[in-house]
């Protein structure tokens, strides 16, 4: 809940303050760039198996190096609600999770337009932190190991069984990763140069237990 409130405040700040800042430039292009958006995320790998599709939000700010090139730093919150079927079949009571990412990205805007429509590509690297939690449970030696126990909850299993007494509760894993993607923009003249965008991205993080792969599809505003 705290992450969602923080993101809401970022969105309000962007809509109210960003347009004025982006016009404060002596160049023939905005000196700064900003974005805020969110939508549906498609899970792959373990995310697809344990969560499936989910929702996310993102917000970023950066500097334009020219009309075609820019860089930005971006924060993404991606919800990881464990499927009820997974929770029940793998003894994960009150299970939940989230992915927080901070990335540094390059933005490329080809000088090709169709009326108010434009294109851009984005790629970068960043830091990803996956958090999962469940009601605390003592796992005794000989218990049959479940996929989520070893892949997300850090339970050590050998030949499919728990070997030593362990506690299943909350675990966080941090790792570096990368992302790439692109989108389509639609210029909104009455919003101080703002543009509505639809964007697809691919994110992969290399956690020590299992990779985290998500494909968010966002709708939002860019300046």
C-alpha positions as a printed NumPy array, in Angstrom:
array([[  0.   ,   0.   ,   0.   ],
       [  2.834,   2.431,   0.838],
       [  4.408,   1.904,  -2.598],
       [  1.078,   2.629,  -4.299],
       [  0.579,   5.863,  -2.329],
       [  4.104,   7.05 ,  -3.172],
       [  3.513,   6.343,  -6.847],
       [  0.225,   8.272,  -6.76 ],
       [  2.031,  11.316,  -5.372],
       [  4.669,  11.033,  -8.102],
       [  1.916,  10.994, -10.718],
       [  0.253,  14.085,  -9.247],
       [  3.596,  15.913,  -9.138],
       [  4.322,  15.026, -12.756],
       [  0.966,  16.238, -14.052],
       [  1.141,  19.539, -12.141],
       [  4.821,  20.54 , -12.3  ],
       [  6.489,  18.699, -15.177],
       [  4.894,  20.581, -18.113],
       [  6.289,  23.914, -16.918],
       [  9.788,  22.525, -16.355],
       [  9.96 ,  20.818, -19.735],
       [  9.381,  24.118, -21.552],
       [ 12.2  ,  25.913, -19.713],
       [ 14.81 ,  25.499, -22.416],
       [ 16.755,  27.673, -24.871],
       [ 16.971,  24.797, -27.365],
       [ 14.489,  23.892, -30.084],
       [ 13.662,  20.804, -28.057],
       [ 12.753,  20.327, -24.357],
       [ 15.824,  20.14 , -22.13 ],
       [ 14.211,  17.639, -19.772],
       [ 12.011,  14.592, -20.274],
       [  9.48 ,  13.04 , -17.903],
       [  7.112,  10.093, -17.968],
       [  4.405,   8.591, -15.782],
       [  2.247,   5.6  , -16.611],
       [  1.117,   2.113, -15.772],
       [ -0.872,  -0.818, -16.985],
       [ -0.773,  -4.592, -17.287],
       [  2.345,  -6.702, -16.851],
       [  2.772, -10.117, -18.476],
       [  4.84 , -12.587, -16.458],
       [  7.333, -15.049, -17.922],
       [  9.284, -17.88 , -16.318],
       [  8.657, -18.14 , -12.578],
       [  6.564, -14.935, -12.63 ],
       [  4.29 , -16.474, -15.238],
       [  3.99 , -19.7  , -13.277],
       [  3.413, -18.265,  -9.798],
       [  1.639, -14.982, -10.643],
       [  0.588, -14.759, -14.282],
       [ -0.454, -11.28 , -15.416],
       [ -0.478,  -8.378, -12.965],
       [ -0.389,  -4.583, -12.781],
       [  2.441,  -2.06 , -12.449],
       [  3.258,   1.655, -12.417],
       [  6.285,   3.644, -13.546],
       [  7.635,   7.186, -13.317],
       [ 10.839,   8.693, -14.688],
       [ 12.789,  11.863, -15.408],
       [ 15.86 ,  12.678, -17.454],
       [ 17.728,  14.937, -19.857],
       [ 17.447,  15.224, -23.633],
       [ 20.768,  15.224, -25.503],
       [ 19.093,  16.301, -28.734],
       [ 15.821,  15.929, -30.579],
       [ 16.531,  12.232, -31.214],
       [ 18.379,  11.114, -28.077],
       [ 17.807,  11.308, -24.35 ],
       [ 18.511,   9.517, -21.073],
       [ 16.285,   9.01 , -18.048],
       [ 16.162,   7.379, -14.639],
       [ 12.97 ,   5.446, -13.975],
       [ 11.271,   3.715, -11.066],
       [  8.861,   0.809, -11.571],
       [  6.618,  -0.929,  -9.033],
       [  5.338,  -4.287, -10.261],
       [  2.844,  -6.239,  -8.158],
       [  3.413,  -9.992,  -7.708],
       [  0.142, -11.383,  -6.28 ],
       [  0.613, -15.13 ,  -5.878],
       [ -2.149, -17.119,  -7.583],
       [ -4.668, -18.662,  -5.193],
       [ -4.135, -22.062,  -6.819],
       [ -0.374, -21.804,  -6.226],
       [ -0.83 , -20.696,  -2.615],
       [ -3.164, -23.601,  -1.874],
       [ -1.215, -26.33 ,  -3.665],
       [  2.189, -25.224,  -2.303],
       [  1.181, -24.363,   1.287],
       [  1.839, -20.633,   0.986],
       [ -0.621, -19.014,   3.373],
       [ -1.248, -15.268,   2.847],
       [  1.404, -15.164,   0.13 ],
       [  2.184, -11.889,  -1.643],
       [  5.043, -10.236,  -3.486],
       [  6.321,  -7.252,  -5.44 ],
       [  9.146,  -6.169,  -7.718],
       [ 10.798,  -2.755,  -7.36 ],
       [ 13.134,  -1.564, -10.104],
       [ 15.319,   1.492, -10.667],
       [ 16.757,   1.723, -14.17 ],
       [ 18.939,   4.096, -16.213],
       [ 17.777,   4.168, -19.827],
       [ 18.64 ,   5.555, -23.217],
       [ 15.796,   6.868, -25.395],
       [ 15.912,   7.045, -29.201],
       [ 13.283,   8.994, -31.148],
       [ 13.455,   8.379, -34.934],
       [ 12.64 ,  11.512, -36.959],
       [  9.599,   9.8  , -38.469],
       [  6.097,  11.107, -37.789],
       [  2.619,  10.453, -39.111],
       [  0.614,  13.495, -38.164],
       [  0.64 ,  13.628, -34.354],
       [  2.006,  10.095, -34.072],
       [  5.65 ,   9.399, -33.253],
       [  7.867,   6.454, -32.328],
       [ 10.608,   5.837, -29.781],
       [ 12.8  ,   3.029, -28.559],
       [ 14.144,   2.59 , -25.017],
       [ 16.833,   0.374, -23.502],
       [ 18.831,   0.32 , -20.305],
       [ 20.141,  -1.418, -17.213],
       [ 19.162,  -1.257, -13.583],
       [ 18.691,  -2.675, -10.112],
       [ 15.778,  -5.028,  -9.365],
       [ 14.542,  -6.145,  -5.931],
       [ 12.012,  -8.969,  -5.675],
       [ 10.154,  -9.317,  -2.353],
       [  7.883, -12.217,  -1.325],
       [  6.212, -13.066,   1.969],
       [  3.913, -15.696,   3.47 ],
       [  2.692, -16.721,   6.891],
       [  5.636, -18.158,   8.823],
       [  5.826, -21.948,   8.667],
       [  8.375, -24.471,   9.969],
       [  9.396, -26.993,   7.296],
       [ 10.646, -30.289,   8.704],
       [ 13.182, -32.646,   7.092],
       [ 11.523, -34.991,   4.612],
       [  8.852, -32.533,   3.468],
       [  8.269, -32.602,  -0.287],
       [  9.81 , -29.43 ,  -1.727],
       [  7.502, -27.166,  -3.718],
       [  8.703, -25.097,  -6.736],
       [  7.992, -21.711,  -5.129],
       [  9.774, -22.737,  -1.907],
       [ 13.116, -23.179,  -3.649],
       [ 12.743, -20.62 ,  -6.444],
       [ 11.369, -17.615,  -4.52 ],
       [ 11.41 , -18.421,  -0.806],
       [ 15.026, -19.597,  -0.583],
       [ 14.3  , -23.053,   0.874],
       [ 17.203, -25.452,   0.378],
       [ 16.017, -28.731,  -1.126],
       [ 17.941, -31.834,  -2.197],
       [ 16.464, -34.377,  -4.625],
       [ 13.039, -32.803,  -4.16 ],
       [ 12.963, -32.94 ,  -0.347],
       [ 13.718, -30.568,   2.511],
       [ 16.875, -31.882,   4.219],
       [ 17.063, -29.709,   7.337],
       [ 14.498, -27.814,   9.402],
       [ 13.891, -24.416,   7.801],
       [ 11.482, -21.5  ,   8.184],
       [  9.388, -20.243,   5.287],
       [  8.406, -16.571,   5.762],
       [  9.72 , -13.507,   3.904],
       [ 12.586, -13.262,   1.415],
       [ 14.088, -10.461,  -0.714],
       [ 16.46 , -10.943,  -3.633],
       [ 18.297,  -8.093,  -5.394],
       [ 20.093,  -8.247,  -8.717],
       [ 21.166,  -6.324, -11.776],
       [ 19.165,  -6.595, -14.959],
       [ 18.293,  -4.971, -18.247],
       [ 15.285,  -3.811, -20.229],
       [ 14.386,  -2.84 , -23.773],
       [ 11.278,  -1.903, -25.701],
       [  9.531,   0.922, -27.472],
       [  6.325,   2.799, -27.923],
       [  4.044,   5.067, -29.905],
       [  3.265,   8.662, -28.882],
       [  0.375,  10.988, -29.71 ],
       [  1.002,  14.73 , -29.277],
       [ -1.337,  16.701, -27.023],
       [ -0.858,  20.387, -27.843],
       [ -3.056,  21.587, -24.994],
       [ -0.861,  19.822, -22.402],
       [  2.311,  21.932, -22.749],
       [  3.922,  19.602, -25.264],
       [  2.822,  16.435, -23.473],
       [  2.314,  13.205, -25.365],
       [  0.082,  10.243, -24.698],
       [  2.07 ,   7.02 , -25.063],
       [  1.516,   3.279, -25.372],
       [  4.629,   1.239, -24.614],
       [  5.867,  -2.342, -24.444],
       [  8.964,  -3.332, -22.436],
       [ 10.899,  -6.496, -21.608],
       [ 12.641,  -6.621, -18.199],
       [ 14.96 ,  -9.402, -17.008],
       [ 16.737,  -9.502, -13.623],
       [ 19.354, -12.076, -12.652],
       [ 18.474, -13.005,  -9.057],
       [ 20.659, -15.734,  -7.547],
       [ 17.788, -18.235,  -7.247],
       [ 15.828, -17.752, -10.493],
       [ 15.578, -14.981, -13.092],
       [ 12.702, -12.514, -12.862],
       [ 11.148, -11.766, -16.269],
       [  8.233,  -9.391, -16.858],
       [  6.801,  -7.637, -19.911],
       [  4.88 ,  -4.506, -18.884],
       [  2.496,  -2.796, -21.316],
       [  2.044,   0.828, -20.235],
       [ -0.247,   3.726, -21.08 ],
       [  0.638,   7.178, -19.791],
       [  2.066,  10.623, -20.489],
       [  5.491,  11.778, -21.667],
       [  6.958,  15.275, -21.924]])
